[in-house]
Amino acid sequence: MTKTRFRITVALMGAAALVLGAAGVAVAQEARDPAYAAARSSGQVGEQRDGYLGVVGSQSAAVQAMVRDLNNKRRAIYTEKAAGKGTIEEYAFATACRLIAQTAPGEKYQAPDGSWQTRTAAAPQRDPRCP
């Protein structure tokens, strides 16, 4: 690998790390909301494979509104961070890979086939394109 190609690769990896770190801040802020924490731990909401939070099953209007609000915030962050670096969908997908990997046992996540799964002690099922 040439020095130039190596530098570009390292720069891209560094940019990706910064971008994913920023999404982590948003998720950390979500976790501070007691309603979100309760909905997540009870399996009412879960991480979708597209980088957004999903409503699992039929839930109250309050849970649906909370998810809509949090997803609007995520989209704003994804839009800002993806600018000039890739598409919003690519950024959201990369974030989904990380967020699904970080789910805790008992929490819900969306498997590659679109089904809702409950995380066990084993690693979650993730899209084969995830790093």
Residue pairs with C-beta under 8 A, 6 or more apart in sequence:
1 9
15 85
16 94
19 81
19 82
19 85
19 91
19 94
20 94
20 95
20 98
22 77
22 81
23 74
23 77
23 78
23 81
23 91
23 95
23 98
23 99
24 98
26 73
26 74
26 77
27 99
30 36
30 53
30 70
30 73
31 37
33 66
35 62
35 66
36 45
36 66
36 70
39 45
39 59
39 63
39 66
40 46
40 107
40 108
41 106
41 107
43 56
43 106
43 107
43 108
43 118
44 55
44 56
44 57
44 59
44 63
45 53
45 54
45 55
45 56
45 59
45 63
45 66
45 67
45 108
46 53
46 54
46 56
46 103
46 107
46 108
46 109
46 110
46 116
47 53
47 54
47 96
47 99
47 100
47 103
47 107
47 108
47 109
47 110
48 54
48 96
48 109
48 110
49 93
49 96
49 100
49 110
49 111
49 112
49 114
49 127
50 89
50 92
50 93
50 96
51 74
51 78
51 91
51 92
51 93
51 94
51 95
51 96
51 99
52 71
52 74
52 75
52 92
52 96
53 67
53 70
53 71
53 74
54 67
54 110
54 116
55 63
55 64
55 67
56 108
56 116
57 116
74 92
74 95
75 88
75 92
78 88
78 91
78 92
78 95
79 88
81 91
82 88
82 90
82 91
85 91
93 127
93 129
96 127
97 126
97 127
97 129
97 130
97 131
100 109
100 110
100 124
100 126
100 130
101 123
101 124
101 126
101 130
103 109
103 119
103 124
104 119
105 119
105 120
105 121
106 118
106 119
107 118
107 119
108 116
108 117
108 118
108 119
109 116
109 117
109 119
109 124
110 116
110 117
111 117
111 124
111 125
112 125
112 126
112 127
112 128
117 124
117 125
